[in-house]
Amino acid sequence: MQITRLMESLRADIAAGSPGGSLFGESISVALSAYVAQHYSTRETKLEAYRGGLSRTHLKQVFEYIDAHLGDNLELEMLAKVVGLNLCHFAKAFKQSTGETPHQCVLHKRIERAREFLRDRGFSVLEASARTGFVDQSHFSKVFRRIVGVAPSDYRSGD
């Protein structure tokens, strides 16, 4: 059942043209790999135990990297490399430290940055979308509405 849910999420993302970039698909593939290895491997798999998630220093490094590259196609592998961890350990430690997946964190940071752009009348909604790493304005609007509760244009007119 878990494999089906993960594969369906991945299929839907691909069918939509991966509007959030590769980070979502990479996160799903790491979760799928970990699940398959844990439940179907004939060899006992031992993952390093992480206690307490990422250190404050590592979190700061990851957040600084995300902030500096928010408009880019962020990749899970690169985020893991920032702190010298493999993908699976990084994703698990990150969620343990922040309460959200790297993908969710990036989306929230992108929306926060977009809100800053939208407060400045010098930026259009399209420009706010592009500068925060969204592939298209439609995906941006959908995510913005889901997180903020209103469409980007309504958010701007409410200021």
N, C-alpha and C positions, 0 to 999 in steps of 0.2 A: 504494500500500500504506500509506504514512504517513497519507494523508487518511482511509483506511478505519479505521485504528487510532484516530485522533483522534476521528472521528465516532462510532465505537463506544463510546469512553470517555464522550463527551458524552451519547450516547443512554442508556447505562447509568446515568449520574448523574441524568439527568432522570427516567428510569423509577423510580429509587429515591427520587424526591422531593427531590433535591439535599440530602441530609442534612448535608453539610458546609457548606452555605451557598453563596453565589454565587462565592466565590473560585476553586473548582475549575473551574467552567464558564467563568469569565472567562479563566483561565489556558489552558484548552484552546482557546478562541476566538482568543486572541492567537497561540498556536502555529499554529493552522490558517490564520489570516490571513497570518502571516509566511511559512508554507510555500507557500501559493498565490501570493503576491506574488513570492516568490523563484523559483518554478519555472514559473509560467504567465503572467506579465505580459509584454506586448509592449514595455513600456518598461523600461529598465534601472533597477532600484531600488537606491538607495544608502542604506544605513543608516549612521548615524554609528558609527564604530568606537569601541568602548570598550576601553580597556586597563586591566586590573587591577580591573575591577568597580567597586563603590561605594567611596567614601572611608570612612574610619573614622567621620567625622562623620555622613555620610549613613546608614551602617549603624546608628549609635547612634540617630539620629532615627527610623528605621523601627522598630527594636526597641522604643524607648520608646512609639511610637504603638501597635504591636501589643500590648504589655503593658497599656497603658491601655485598650485597646478589645477585649481578648481575649474578653469575653462577648458582643460585638456581632457582627453579620454583616459581617465585614471584606471590603472590596472591593479588588481589584487596582488599580483606578483611583485610589482614595484613597491607597493605599500609594505609588503612583508620584507622586502630587501632593505627598506629604510632602517628597520630595526634588527636585521640579520636573522629572521626566522623563516621557516618554511611556511607555505600557504596555509596548511591545516592548523598548525600551531598559532600562527598569527591571527587567523579568523576567530579561533576559539578564544584566545587571550583578549583580543579586541572586544569581542562581545561581552566577555566576563568583566572587562574594565569599564565599558561604557553603557552596557545594557542594550546595545543595538549592533547590527551587523555593519561592516565597513560600507556596504552599499547604502544602507539606511542613513548612516552618518553623512556620507557624501551628499545624498539627496537633501538632507536637512541643511547642510552648510551651503549648498547651491541655492536653496530657496532663501536662506537668510541673506546671502549676497544679492540675490535678485531683488529682495525687498529694499535693500539699500539703493540699488540702481533705480527702482521704480519710484522711490521718494525724490529722486533727482529728475526733474522734468526734462533734462537734456538727453535722457535715454528713452528710447521707445521700448515697448514690450518685446518686440523682436530682438532688439539689441541686448536687452537684459537676459533674454533666453540664450542667445548665442554666447555672450560673455561668461555665462555660468555653466557652460559645457553641455547644454541640452542639444540633442541632435536636431530637433525641430520644435517649432513653437507650439504645436498641438500637444506634444508630450509634456513640454514645459507647463502649459496651461493646466493640463490634467493633474500633474503632480502638485503644482502650486495650489490649485483648488482643494486637493485632498489634504494638504498639510496646513494651509492658511485658512481655508474655509470659504474663500471667495476667489473669483477669477482675477488674474493679474490686472486687467483694466479696471475692475471694480475696486481693487485694493488701491490703485493709483488715484481714482476719483474720490475715495474716502478720505484721503489725506488732506 
